[in-house]
Amino acid sequence: MENELVLDVKNISKKRGKTPILNNVNFSIRKGEVCGFVGRNGAGKTTLMKIITSMLFPDKGEIVICGKKLKVEREKALQNIGAVIETPEMYGYLTGRQNLNYIASMLKNITKDEIEEAIRYSNLGTKIDEKVKKYSLGMKQRLGLAQALMGNISLLILDEPTNGLDPIGVVELKNTINTLVRKKGVSVFISSHILSEIENICTKVVFINQGKIIDIQKIGEESKTNNLKNIFIKTNLPEKASEIIKNIPDIRLLKVENNGIAILVNTDVCDITKILISLHDKRINVEGFSEIKQNLEDKFIKMMEDNNNE
């Protein structure tokens, strides 16, 4: 079913000593969704991923994976997950293939065909038969991905998966994720510091700051703040224009530049045409105007600023 929940994170809290790491975290991921997890270092991203994979235990809250409660049905819940968290640990004296065969021998019902399929998804090519001690960080990341994909998983968890990957490797990872979603209906939960990568790969993004979820946004769809528009008005009198803008309700002056001004407008209550007329009436020549589209990095920076000012 398209809308079935693959991951449900309910009221998760975690402290390290007396320091809160996660504070009442709630969100869910549905089948076929690629969900980005964005936040500063120390925001709690890796801690939450370790809780979902049962590497850590929460102080409060519940994790449900494919309908199985992690606390009471741990083995059945974890059968649905593949994960690469931090740098994958492998046996350096074995080849990549030998590592995968050894891991498969400890898991249930992993076939030779499933191992070979996982190797194809990793894009390691002939390197799979070289000893892991010769691997670069990027190659270890690829081998970790192959390990995570062995078996019939429903959720793939990737913590900073592009570490050590060259630009071609990043493109291959994106293609692999797209193939997994399209052909197998796998859901993906992925964290990264490179926000342009998250924006290109994900269908939605969960933003976290100081252990709290501060926003969840769909990528490529109208967000809940779509009535707020960033507009750049081009004029040869930017300082004079900025003084007039300051006196118009429901408009926020963002920046004054040599060739114009940037403003934030609530289009539900303020018509852009009225702004242009107000400038024209004060004999300010408007040479043009355009909407400034915010990328994920812009949104993230603004959220962090707004959140820290609360």
Secondary structure, DSSP 8 states (H G I E B T S, - for coil): -TT-EEEEEEEEEEEETTEEEEEEEEEEEETT-EEEEE--TTSSHHHHHHHHTTSS--SEEEEEETTEETTTSHHHHHTTEEEE-SS----TTSBHHHHHHHHHHHSSS--HHHHHHHHHHHT-GGGGGSBGGG--HHHHHHHHHHHHHSSS-SEEEEESTTTT--HHHHHHHHHHHHHIIIII--EEEEE-S-HHHHHHH-SEEEEEETTEEEEEEESSS--TTTTEEEEEEEES-HHHHHHHHTTSTTEEEEEEETTEEEEEEETTT--HHHHHHHHHHTT--EEEEEE----HHHHHHHHHHHHHH-
